[in-house]
Amino acid sequence: MENLTDKTFLIIAGQPKAGTTSLFEWLSAHPDICSSTLKETRFFLDEDYPLPVRVRFDGTDLGQYFEYFRDHSRRVFLEASPDYMYCEKPLELKNTLPNARFILIERDPLERMISTYRYFKQQEILPIAHSFEDYILEQKSGGKASSRDYAYLSLDHCRRSYIDRFLTQYGDRCMVIRFEDLKQDANAVLKEVCLFAGIPFEPLAGLHLAVKNKTKASRSRMFVRIFRAVRRQLSYISLEYPAIRAFLRPVSRGIQNMLYKQSAKESIEVQADLKAIIYEASKS
């Protein structure tokens, strides 16, 4: 396996539900960037982190990580695993990947919690009758989170200290983007990211910046669960077969168009005491 440790690795490491998919897709259009065959390789997640992973970093061998990047002639390798932000392994890559650069997107805690709540309802992870208040109070009590149920770690994930850890460890090799800035002027943010990665912005000028991974309502809870499980398994298999992956992408989009529908967002009124819980958690 070719040694690629001297390449520039641009890693979008957080936060979930803060525009990481959109940023990954936009940057993937740059001719100097080779994006990973899976947007979330999750290669550097900690052993006990509650998300499915094809293969994890053992602390020494990066060979399987390099397999996620097909074109080794590109200047920059890009991936986006937002949950790296909450793990220890990504903080230990300073010498293993000496040219790695990390991007974190910070979103207002209340907005992020509402978006996360809606997403987990869409993905059939939260019960359909679950209220936003139920979701927050259960996390505050620690009942569900103590079982490492991923959906119930969201309040903890708002903590600013997770961002501070990366800034302390990587200094000017870590870039923090405000979600509001990405939403209001994506072109300006892309310019800053290109400068951060050491590549020209011009190839992305005029790119249609459509928002990716919007939360929608499901038409069938059962079929959504089946689709999610099958899609993840097929994504692992197709890593070895690019032609199959190219075929599956439009098929997956077509199925998603059938399974999900654009609908009015659930109106969520957040009382002052609930807001206080969220913002207090973000300060810790």
Backbone bond lengths (Angstrom), bond angles and torsions (degrees), N, CA, C in turn:
res aa  C-N    CA-C-N  psi(-1)  N-CA   C-N-CA  omega(-1)  CA-C   N-CA-C  phi
1 M - - - 1.467 - - 1.524 110.33 -
2 E 1.319 115.17 130.98 1.467 121.48 179.88 1.526 110.54 -61.87
3 N 1.342 115.87 139.50 1.461 120.61 177.72 1.519 109.18 -84.81
4 L 1.326 116.51 115.09 1.465 121.30 -175.50 1.522 111.56 -115.47
5 T 1.308 117.92 17.75 1.465 120.26 -174.57 1.521 112.83 -64.35
6 D 1.334 117.97 -21.36 1.463 120.23 179.81 1.520 112.85 -84.10
7 K 1.331 117.27 -6.00 1.462 120.26 176.45 1.526 109.98 -68.40
8 T 1.322 115.81 158.15 1.460 119.97 172.75 1.528 108.24 -82.89
9 F 1.321 116.70 120.80 1.461 122.12 175.64 1.525 107.96 -105.10
10 L 1.319 116.01 118.57 1.456 122.10 177.92 1.524 106.65 -101.57
11 I 1.326 116.49 110.58 1.463 121.86 -171.19 1.531 109.36 -116.13
12 I 1.328 115.78 114.88 1.465 121.03 174.39 1.525 106.13 -83.34
13 A 1.328 116.26 107.38 1.459 121.53 -167.22 1.524 114.03 -106.95
14 G 1.295 120.64 6.47 1.464 121.39 179.58 1.521 110.45 163.39
15 Q 1.311 116.43 173.23 1.450 133.71 -16.69 1.529 109.92 -84.48
16 P 1.348 118.58 156.65 1.459 119.20 170.00 1.531 110.65 -64.12
17 K 1.320 115.83 149.57 1.464 123.48 179.88 1.525 111.69 57.22
18 A 1.330 115.27 44.53 1.470 120.02 178.64 1.533 111.26 -138.96
19 G 1.330 117.13 26.33 1.463 119.76 175.86 1.515 114.95 91.10
20 T 1.337 118.29 13.88 1.464 119.76 -176.99 1.530 111.98 -66.35
21 T 1.333 117.35 -36.39 1.466 120.03 -179.88 1.520 110.94 -66.08
22 S 1.318 116.85 -44.14 1.466 120.48 178.75 1.519 111.02 -61.10
23 L 1.338 117.17 -46.64 1.461 120.55 -179.42 1.527 110.80 -62.20
24 F 1.324 116.96 -41.53 1.466 121.40 178.22 1.529 110.92 -60.94
25 E 1.319 117.31 -46.49 1.461 121.10 -178.05 1.524 111.40 -65.41
26 W 1.319 117.21 -41.23 1.470 119.90 -179.64 1.526 110.96 -65.67
27 L 1.317 116.69 -46.11 1.463 119.96 -179.36 1.525 111.89 -66.45
28 S 1.326 117.08 -28.74 1.461 121.07 -179.72 1.522 112.23 -63.06
29 A 1.326 116.96 -19.14 1.468 120.85 179.67 1.523 112.35 -79.08
30 H 1.324 117.91 -7.75 1.469 121.03 -177.87 1.532 109.92 -76.41
31 P 1.334 118.65 132.56 1.470 120.99 -177.48 1.529 114.22 -67.46
32 D 1.321 118.17 -17.73 1.467 120.74 178.41 1.526 112.67 -89.89
33 I 1.338 116.43 -3.42 1.458 120.64 -175.10 1.519 110.98 -110.17
34 C 1.321 114.93 132.88 1.462 121.99 170.32 1.520 107.17 -106.27
35 S 1.317 116.87 110.28 1.461 119.69 -179.81 1.522 109.97 -86.45
36 S 1.305 116.42 153.10 1.467 122.02 -178.38 1.527 110.09 -67.37
37 T 1.324 115.38 149.23 1.462 120.14 -179.25 1.518 112.01 -66.77
38 L 1.325 117.18 -25.33 1.459 122.90 167.06 1.515 107.28 -111.70
39 K 1.320 117.56 129.32 1.460 118.50 178.25 1.523 110.23 -56.72
40 E 1.334 117.36 -47.27 1.465 122.12 177.24 1.526 108.88 -103.11
41 T 1.310 116.95 94.94 1.468 118.26 176.49 1.525 110.27 -70.45
42 R 1.334 116.63 -31.97 1.478 123.41 -179.23 1.532 112.24 57.63
43 F 1.318 115.90 20.75 1.465 120.96 -173.96 1.528 112.33 -63.37
44 F 1.336 117.01 -32.77 1.460 121.14 -175.18 1.532 113.25 -102.76
45 L 1.335 117.81 19.05 1.463 119.71 174.07 1.522 109.95 -68.92
46 D 1.329 116.31 148.54 1.459 120.79 176.53 1.528 110.53 -65.80
47 E 1.323 115.38 157.59 1.463 121.16 -175.54 1.530 112.90 -58.12
48 D 1.333 116.92 -37.20 1.466 119.44 -174.74 1.527 112.79 -97.36
49 Y 1.338 117.23 11.11 1.466 118.35 -177.59 1.531 109.15 -75.15
50 P 1.339 118.07 131.77 1.477 121.28 -168.87 1.533 115.02 -83.06
51 L 1.321 117.23 57.07 1.463 121.96 171.29 1.529 108.64 -133.33
52 P 1.332 117.91 145.93 1.477 119.78 178.88 1.522 110.97 -67.59
53 V 1.326 116.38 139.54 1.455 122.56 -177.05 1.527 109.21 -136.36
54 R 1.337 116.78 137.16 1.469 120.65 177.05 1.523 110.43 -69.59
55 V 1.311 116.76 -48.64 1.468 122.02 178.25 1.523 108.08 -154.73
56 R 1.346 116.77 143.33 1.459 121.59 -178.61 1.527 110.47 -112.37
57 F 1.320 115.49 154.93 1.453 122.53 177.23 1.525 109.68 -67.58
58 D 1.334 115.60 129.36 1.467 119.50 -179.29 1.522 112.60 -93.85
59 G 1.335 116.46 4.98 1.455 120.43 178.87 1.514 114.24 98.31
60 T 1.343 116.48 -11.38 1.471 119.10 -177.38 1.525 113.56 -132.87
61 D 1.326 118.45 -47.01 1.459 122.39 -170.60 1.527 111.82 -95.92
62 L 1.343 116.48 116.87 1.463 122.12 178.03 1.522 112.45 -99.72
63 G 1.334 117.06 3.14 1.457 120.42 -176.00 1.509 113.79 -55.12
64 Q 1.329 117.16 -45.08 1.459 120.18 -178.75 1.524 111.80 -70.68
65 Y 1.324 116.53 -26.41 1.470 119.46 175.36 1.521 110.23 -68.32
66 F 1.314 117.66 -43.31 1.464 121.18 -179.36 1.521 111.79 -62.78
67 E 1.334 117.54 -23.84 1.457 120.76 179.93 1.527 112.44 -66.34
68 Y 1.328 116.90 -19.06 1.462 119.97 177.64 1.532 112.25 -72.50
69 F 1.324 117.71 -11.67 1.466 121.73 -175.32 1.527 109.24 -115.72
70 R 1.324 116.68 114.14 1.465 121.79 -170.60 1.517 113.65 -81.53
71 D 1.326 117.55 -39.70 1.472 120.99 -174.27 1.526 109.48 -102.90
72 H 1.329 116.54 96.68 1.460 120.96 -175.72 1.517 113.01 -79.11
73 S 1.339 116.77 0.35 1.464 119.59 177.95 1.526 112.05 -85.89
74 R 1.332 117.43 -13.21 1.476 121.03 -178.62 1.529 110.22 -70.28
75 R 1.334 115.34 156.02 1.467 120.35 -176.60 1.533 112.84 -78.30
76 V 1.349 115.68 -31.82 1.466 120.49 -173.29 1.524 109.38 -130.29
77 F 1.340 115.71 135.08 1.462 121.45 173.92 1.528 107.74 -103.48
78 L 1.330 115.73 134.01 1.465 121.26 -174.35 1.525 110.98 -122.50
79 E 1.321 116.13 134.96 1.468 121.00 168.37 1.520 108.71 -144.91
80 A 1.344 116.06 165.83 1.464 120.83 -179.40 1.515 109.65 -142.60
81 S 1.312 116.22 102.14 1.471 122.88 175.42 1.525 107.38 -122.00
82 P 1.341 117.74 88.83 1.465 120.89 -171.29 1.519 115.60 -56.61
83 D 1.329 117.31 -24.50 1.466 119.10 -177.19 1.517 113.42 -81.94
84 Y 1.338 117.90 -1.24 1.465 119.67 170.36 1.525 110.71 -56.51
85 M 1.317 115.16 -29.92 1.460 120.88 -175.24 1.529 112.41 -57.56
86 Y 1.334 116.67 -24.20 1.462 120.80 -173.74 1.531 112.27 -107.72
87 C 1.327 116.74 14.76 1.462 121.14 -176.02 1.525 111.53 -119.75
88 E 1.334 114.76 162.03 1.455 121.13 -179.69 1.533 112.53 -87.03
89 K 1.319 117.33 -36.13 1.470 120.38 -175.04 1.529 113.40 -55.13
90 P 1.332 119.86 -45.24 1.469 119.17 179.67 1.525 113.52 -61.31
91 L 1.334 116.32 -23.14 1.462 120.16 179.28 1.527 112.06 -78.81
92 E 1.335 115.99 -7.15 1.465 120.40 -176.11 1.529 112.18 -109.12
93 L 1.340 117.58 18.45 1.466 121.22 -174.10 1.529 113.35 -97.93
94 K 1.324 116.40 8.10 1.458 120.42 -174.10 1.521 112.32 -56.09
95 N 1.311 117.42 -39.37 1.466 121.41 -179.56 1.523 112.35 -96.90
96 T 1.328 116.67 -31.41 1.459 120.82 -179.21 1.523 111.60 -65.60
97 L 1.326 116.42 -43.62 1.467 122.32 175.29 1.530 107.17 -123.50
98 P 1.328 117.65 81.67 1.469 121.05 -171.26 1.526 114.70 -63.09
99 N 1.338 117.34 -20.80 1.466 119.82 179.38 1.527 112.57 -106.15
100 A 1.320 116.97 17.02 1.462 119.78 178.17 1.525 110.36 -71.16
101 R 1.327 114.67 139.46 1.460 121.49 176.08 1.521 108.52 -127.36
102 F 1.319 116.00 138.45 1.462 120.56 -172.48 1.524 110.88 -114.00
103 I 1.314 115.14 138.57 1.461 121.90 176.11 1.520 108.50 -117.55
104 L 1.325 116.40 128.83 1.460 122.83 175.13 1.522 107.94 -120.34
105 I 1.321 116.27 135.17 1.460 121.00 176.60 1.524 108.06 -109.03
106 E 1.310 115.90 123.43 1.464 121.00 -177.10 1.522 109.89 -105.18
107 R 1.330 115.67 126.14 1.461 121.37 -179.19 1.517 109.93 -118.13
108 D 1.325 116.64 149.55 1.460 120.90 176.08 1.528 109.10 -50.83
109 P 1.339 118.25 128.73 1.468 121.03 -173.65 1.525 114.42 -56.17
110 L 1.328 117.01 -41.72 1.469 119.48 -179.11 1.527 110.11 -65.99
111 E 1.325 117.36 -46.31 1.466 120.39 179.54 1.526 110.85 -61.57
112 R 1.320 115.63 -40.19 1.461 118.93 -178.56 1.519 111.41 -67.33
113 M 1.329 117.07 -39.33 1.459 120.20 179.35 1.529 111.11 -66.27
114 I 1.316 116.90 -38.70 1.467 119.74 177.58 1.523 110.24 -65.60
115 S 1.334 116.74 -44.01 1.460 121.07 178.68 1.523 111.42 -62.66
116 T 1.337 116.36 -42.13 1.462 120.84 179.24 1.523 110.83 -64.70
117 Y 1.309 116.13 -42.39 1.472 121.16 177.83 1.524 110.71 -58.75
118 R 1.325 116.30 -48.05 1.468 119.98 179.63 1.527 111.74 -62.96
119 Y 1.324 115.79 -38.35 1.466 120.30 -179.73 1.527 110.86 -64.19
120 F 1.336 117.73 -45.66 1.453 120.38 -178.92 1.525 111.60 -68.49
121 K 1.333 117.32 -28.65 1.456 119.68 173.52 1.535 109.14 -69.01
122 Q 1.333 117.19 -42.61 1.469 121.64 178.70 1.527 110.97 -60.06
123 Q 1.341 115.86 -42.19 1.455 121.28 -175.47 1.526 113.02 -83.17
124 E 1.341 116.78 8.05 1.464 121.85 176.75 1.532 112.62 65.08
125 I 1.340 116.62 23.63 1.459 120.96 179.86 1.528 110.69 -88.03
126 L 1.332 116.43 -35.43 1.458 121.08 174.61 1.528 109.64 -97.99
127 P 1.329 117.83 145.27 1.472 120.27 176.54 1.523 110.54 -58.16
128 I 1.311 117.08 144.99 1.453 121.67 -174.90 1.532 111.94 -62.24
129 A 1.348 117.09 -28.95 1.467 120.53 -178.30 1.521 112.80 -87.38
130 H 1.320 117.41 -0.81 1.460 121.55 -176.63 1.529 110.26 -68.86
131 S 1.323 117.23 128.08 1.462 120.73 176.88 1.525 109.93 -89.51
132 F 1.315 115.62 162.12 1.467 120.29 176.93 1.522 110.47 -61.82
133 E 1.326 116.34 -38.89 1.470 120.43 178.44 1.523 110.53 -62.37
134 D 1.340 117.53 -43.41 1.462 120.85 176.79 1.523 110.35 -56.42
135 Y 1.320 114.69 -44.98 1.466 121.37 -175.71 1.525 111.64 -61.04
136 I 1.323 116.47 -44.56 1.467 121.02 -178.48 1.526 111.22 -71.35
137 L 1.322 116.87 -46.30 1.465 120.34 -175.86 1.522 111.86 -66.18
138 E 1.330 117.60 -34.24 1.459 120.10 177.07 1.528 111.10 -63.87
139 Q 1.326 115.64 -37.69 1.467 119.18 179.04 1.519 110.94 -72.04
140 K 1.318 115.95 -38.72 1.462 119.02 178.66 1.532 110.98 -61.32
141 S 1.333 116.47 -36.39 1.460 120.05 -178.94 1.527 111.88 -76.02
142 G 1.340 116.04 -18.24 1.457 120.21 177.91 1.513 114.42 81.70
143 G 1.323 117.77 4.01 1.458 121.01 -176.01 1.516 113.79 -62.81
144 K 1.320 117.08 -52.02 1.466 120.60 -177.28 1.524 110.95 -81.63
145 A 1.321 116.60 -40.88 1.467 119.80 -175.75 1.522 111.47 -61.18
146 S 1.327 116.97 -29.58 1.455 119.09 -177.72 1.530 112.03 -65.56
147 S 1.338 116.39 -20.20 1.459 120.55 177.98 1.530 111.47 -90.18
148 R 1.333 117.85 6.45 1.464 123.66 180.00 1.519 112.09 62.45
149 D 1.334 116.79 29.79 1.450 120.74 173.55 1.523 107.23 -71.14
150 Y 1.329 116.84 118.09 1.469 120.66 -171.78 1.524 112.79 -55.10
151 A 1.307 117.49 -43.33 1.463 120.44 -177.48 1.524 112.04 -59.72
152 Y 1.337 116.06 -26.03 1.460 119.76 -176.07 1.529 113.07 -98.63
153 L 1.311 116.23 18.26 1.462 120.69 173.32 1.528 111.55 -100.58
154 S 1.325 117.81 -0.19 1.463 121.61 -170.55 1.519 114.12 -62.75
155 L 1.321 117.57 -37.70 1.460 119.75 179.75 1.524 110.12 -66.17
156 D 1.317 116.39 -43.16 1.459 121.18 176.07 1.531 110.87 -60.45
157 H 1.320 116.85 -35.56 1.460 121.63 -177.49 1.528 113.50 -68.52
158 C 1.310 117.30 -10.53 1.467 120.62 178.52 1.530 112.81 -80.31
159 R 1.305 117.78 -10.90 1.466 121.25 -173.28 1.528 112.17 -61.52
160 R 1.311 115.38 129.04 1.471 122.03 179.12 1.530 111.23 -63.88
161 S 1.301 117.15 -25.98 1.466 120.92 -176.20 1.528 111.88 -61.48
162 Y 1.330 117.97 -26.50 1.463 120.01 177.46 1.528 111.11 -64.66
163 I 1.325 116.01 -38.67 1.470 120.39 176.68 1.516 110.15 -68.79
164 D 1.315 116.04 -42.53 1.465 120.57 -178.47 1.526 111.92 -59.72
165 R 1.332 116.93 -33.96 1.470 120.14 178.93 1.527 111.25 -61.74
166 F 1.321 117.10 -43.49 1.464 120.49 179.82 1.524 111.31 -68.04
167 L 1.328 116.78 -40.10 1.462 120.10 178.63 1.522 110.68 -63.49
168 T 1.304 116.54 -40.31 1.467 120.45 178.43 1.521 111.20 -65.33
169 Q 1.323 117.31 -41.78 1.456 121.90 -175.25 1.530 112.63 -76.14
170 Y 1.333 117.20 -38.27 1.467 119.37 -170.78 1.527 114.75 -114.14
171 G 1.310 118.04 -10.50 1.462 119.82 175.55 1.512 113.20 54.58
172 D 1.344 116.71 -123.09 1.462 119.86 -176.75 1.528 112.95 -76.00
173 R 1.331 117.29 1.61 1.466 120.96 172.86 1.525 111.06 -93.12
174 C 1.321 116.15 8.26 1.461 121.87 176.90 1.527 108.94 -124.59
175 M 1.324 116.36 128.95 1.461 122.46 -178.57 1.529 108.99 -117.40
176 V 1.330 117.08 129.16 1.460 121.80 177.54 1.523 108.68 -108.61
177 I 1.322 115.84 125.62 1.467 123.01 -179.25 1.521 108.49 -111.79
178 R 1.299 117.53 136.10 1.457 121.54 173.49 1.532 108.94 -82.10
179 F 1.317 116.80 130.54 1.462 121.08 179.75 1.522 111.18 -56.93
180 E 1.325 116.07 -38.68 1.466 120.42 -179.80 1.525 111.04 -60.30
181 D 1.347 116.98 -37.96 1.467 120.40 178.41 1.526 110.82 -68.60
182 L 1.325 116.27 -40.17 1.469 120.59 178.40 1.526 110.35 -62.93
183 K 1.316 116.07 -38.16 1.461 121.26 -178.82 1.526 112.08 -72.80
184 Q 1.335 116.64 -38.41 1.456 120.62 -174.78 1.519 113.57 -83.70
185 D 1.333 117.43 -35.36 1.469 120.21 -177.66 1.523 109.26 -148.29
186 A 1.329 115.27 76.33 1.464 120.69 -176.10 1.522 111.77 -62.50
187 N 1.334 117.76 -34.71 1.461 120.63 179.97 1.523 111.75 -62.10
188 A 1.317 115.96 -42.47 1.466 119.71 179.34 1.525 110.40 -63.66
189 V 1.334 116.68 -40.00 1.466 120.31 178.69 1.526 110.25 -66.35
190 L 1.328 117.66 -41.70 1.466 120.86 178.81 1.524 111.29 -61.39
191 K 1.317 117.00 -37.60 1.466 120.44 176.14 1.519 110.70 -59.47
192 E 1.341 116.39 -45.36 1.466 120.91 -179.93 1.525 111.09 -65.21
193 V 1.325 116.80 -38.35 1.462 120.45 -179.68 1.523 110.46 -67.07
194 C 1.330 117.16 -41.51 1.461 120.67 178.80 1.527 110.72 -63.05
195 L 1.321 116.88 -41.55 1.459 120.57 176.38 1.523 110.14 -62.18
196 F 1.311 116.75 -41.94 1.465 123.36 178.83 1.538 110.77 -61.61
197 A 1.343 116.14 -37.52 1.471 121.01 -177.84 1.519 112.90 -86.65
198 G 1.347 117.34 -8.80 1.460 120.77 179.23 1.512 114.24 78.41
199 I 1.339 117.16 30.22 1.464 121.68 178.44 1.524 109.32 -128.52
200 P 1.348 118.48 156.04 1.460 120.42 -178.33 1.524 112.12 -72.75
201 F 1.311 115.91 148.23 1.465 120.80 178.74 1.528 112.24 -81.10
202 E 1.326 117.78 -25.97 1.468 122.28 -170.29 1.530 114.62 -48.84
203 P 1.343 120.49 -40.83 1.470 118.60 -179.89 1.529 114.46 -61.63
204 L 1.329 117.44 -18.67 1.461 120.47 179.78 1.525 112.56 -98.61
205 A 1.329 117.23 -7.11 1.462 120.56 179.64 1.530 109.17 -62.60
206 G 1.303 116.92 130.66 1.462 120.96 179.93 1.515 114.22 85.04
207 L 1.339 117.79 0.35 1.464 121.28 178.50 1.531 109.64 -65.60
208 H 1.340 115.91 136.49 1.462 120.00 176.63 1.525 108.56 -72.54
209 L 1.312 116.93 113.38 1.460 121.61 -172.94 1.525 111.06 -96.77
210 A 1.329 115.92 72.04 1.458 120.77 178.38 1.521 109.71 -77.24
211 V 1.308 116.19 141.27 1.468 121.44 179.50 1.524 109.09 -73.68
212 K 1.324 116.43 133.63 1.459 122.19 -178.58 1.532 110.73 -106.40
213 N 1.329 115.36 158.67 1.462 122.96 172.91 1.525 112.87 60.51
214 K 1.341 116.37 41.40 1.458 119.55 175.86 1.519 109.96 -69.34
215 T 1.323 115.18 144.49 1.459 119.65 177.80 1.519 110.04 -78.94
216 K 1.341 115.66 129.98 1.459 121.64 178.29 1.522 109.25 -129.42
217 A 1.331 115.28 171.16 1.464 120.12 178.15 1.526 109.30 -89.40
218 S 1.327 116.20 146.69 1.465 120.24 179.66 1.518 110.14 -89.26
219 R 1.337 114.85 150.83 1.462 120.42 176.08 1.525 111.34 -89.46
220 S 1.325 116.47 -27.03 1.464 120.95 -178.53 1.523 109.25 -146.69
221 R 1.321 117.66 116.35 1.460 121.54 -178.07 1.530 110.91 -63.69
222 M 1.315 117.65 -42.52 1.455 120.54 -177.30 1.525 111.16 -64.28
223 F 1.347 117.88 -46.69 1.458 120.75 -177.18 1.530 111.92 -69.15
224 V 1.324 117.28 -30.54 1.464 120.02 176.18 1.524 110.19 -64.23
225 R 1.333 117.33 -43.46 1.468 120.62 178.93 1.525 111.34 -61.72
226 I 1.330 116.09 -42.77 1.464 120.24 179.14 1.519 110.67 -64.46
227 F 1.330 116.51 -44.81 1.465 121.60 -178.53 1.522 111.13 -60.70
228 R 1.336 117.17 -44.28 1.462 120.54 -178.37 1.519 111.34 -62.50
229 A 1.328 116.90 -42.23 1.466 120.45 -179.10 1.526 111.17 -66.60
230 V 1.332 116.66 -44.36 1.467 120.58 -179.13 1.518 111.05 -67.16
231 R 1.330 117.00 -41.35 1.469 120.17 -177.86 1.521 111.55 -61.93
232 R 1.323 116.96 -41.14 1.460 118.81 -178.78 1.527 110.70 -65.81
233 Q 1.323 117.33 -41.86 1.463 120.00 179.72 1.524 111.52 -65.93
234 L 1.330 117.13 -41.59 1.459 120.35 178.85 1.518 111.85 -66.21
235 S 1.340 116.40 -31.84 1.465 119.35 179.30 1.524 110.40 -64.51
236 Y 1.331 117.62 -35.04 1.462 120.86 177.04 1.532 110.67 -68.38
237 I 1.336 116.51 -45.93 1.461 120.93 -178.17 1.519 111.26 -63.03
238 S 1.328 116.65 -41.97 1.467 120.40 -174.23 1.524 113.42 -73.37
239 L 1.352 118.06 -8.58 1.461 120.17 176.05 1.524 111.32 -57.60
240 E 1.319 116.79 -33.93 1.460 120.98 -177.79 1.518 112.19 -84.25
241 Y 1.332 116.70 -11.00 1.465 120.12 -174.17 1.532 109.69 -133.73
242 P 1.332 117.55 87.23 1.472 121.34 -177.49 1.527 113.93 -55.38
243 A 1.336 117.55 -34.90 1.463 120.45 -179.02 1.530 110.54 -64.95
244 I 1.341 115.64 -39.75 1.469 119.85 177.67 1.522 109.85 -65.78
245 R 1.337 115.68 -41.06 1.469 119.68 179.68 1.528 110.80 -61.79
246 A 1.338 116.78 -42.71 1.469 120.87 179.59 1.528 110.64 -62.48
247 F 1.331 116.41 -35.29 1.463 120.82 178.35 1.527 111.76 -71.19
248 L 1.331 116.29 -39.54 1.455 120.71 -174.45 1.524 113.36 -72.01
249 R 1.327 118.16 -28.20 1.468 120.32 -176.31 1.524 112.74 -57.84
250 P 1.360 118.75 -54.42 1.472 117.43 179.15 1.524 112.81 -66.11
251 V 1.337 116.91 -31.27 1.464 119.92 176.68 1.526 109.95 -63.16
252 S 1.355 115.89 -44.24 1.459 120.51 179.23 1.524 111.29 -61.70
253 R 1.345 116.18 -42.92 1.476 119.00 179.19 1.527 110.90 -62.07
254 G 1.330 116.50 -40.89 1.456 120.21 179.91 1.521 112.25 -63.15
255 I 1.329 115.84 -41.92 1.466 119.92 178.83 1.526 110.18 -65.59
256 Q 1.326 116.54 -40.96 1.467 119.61 179.27 1.525 111.32 -63.52
257 N 1.320 116.91 -37.26 1.465 119.88 177.66 1.526 111.36 -62.49
258 M 1.348 116.00 -30.83 1.461 119.62 178.26 1.527 111.74 -80.06
259 L 1.345 116.03 -35.17 1.462 119.95 -175.22 1.522 113.67 -80.34
260 Y 1.339 115.71 -29.94 1.462 119.50 -175.82 1.517 110.54 -114.90
261 K 1.301 115.02 150.97 1.458 121.06 177.72 1.519 109.41 -131.48
262 Q 1.326 115.27 145.73 1.454 119.59 175.43 1.519 107.85 -75.07
263 S 1.290 117.03 124.67 1.462 119.76 -178.35 1.514 110.06 -139.86
264 A 1.314 114.98 163.99 1.459 119.42 177.90 1.520 109.31 -63.17
265 K 1.320 116.00 136.20 1.454 119.37 -178.85 1.522 110.65 -68.31
266 E 1.321 114.31 141.72 1.454 120.15 176.70 1.522 109.58 -58.98
267 S 1.315 115.68 127.60 1.462 119.93 179.11 1.523 109.31 -72.65
268 I 1.320 115.36 126.93 1.467 119.97 -177.69 1.526 108.85 -124.16
269 E 1.317 115.47 113.90 1.456 120.89 175.09 1.522 107.91 -97.88
270 V 1.325 115.58 121.75 1.459 120.14 -175.45 1.531 108.75 -107.59
271 Q 1.320 114.80 118.17 1.455 119.94 179.73 1.534 110.71 -71.74
272 A 1.330 115.28 159.86 1.462 121.41 -175.29 1.534 111.97 -59.18
273 D 1.339 117.17 -38.42 1.461 118.87 -177.89 1.527 111.23 -68.39
274 L 1.336 116.52 -32.80 1.458 120.43 178.33 1.533 110.47 -71.58
275 K 1.323 116.17 -40.53 1.467 120.04 175.40 1.524 110.61 -59.69
276 A 1.320 115.75 -41.22 1.462 120.07 -178.87 1.533 110.89 -61.89
277 I 1.324 117.25 -39.13 1.469 121.33 178.34 1.523 110.29 -61.33
278 I 1.322 115.74 -45.13 1.481 120.59 -176.66 1.526 110.73 -66.83
279 Y 1.319 116.81 -48.90 1.470 119.36 -176.84 1.535 111.39 -69.82
280 E 1.303 117.17 -31.45 1.457 119.59 177.07 1.527 110.33 -67.49
281 A 1.335 116.00 -40.84 1.458 120.06 178.57 1.540 111.19 -62.50
282 S 1.327 116.54 -35.91 1.472 120.40 -176.97 1.536 112.22 -68.42
283 K 1.324 117.14 -20.74 1.468 120.38 -176.48 1.528 112.58 -85.03
284 S 1.308 117.19 -13.38 1.459 120.31 -173.27 1.518 111.83 -81.85
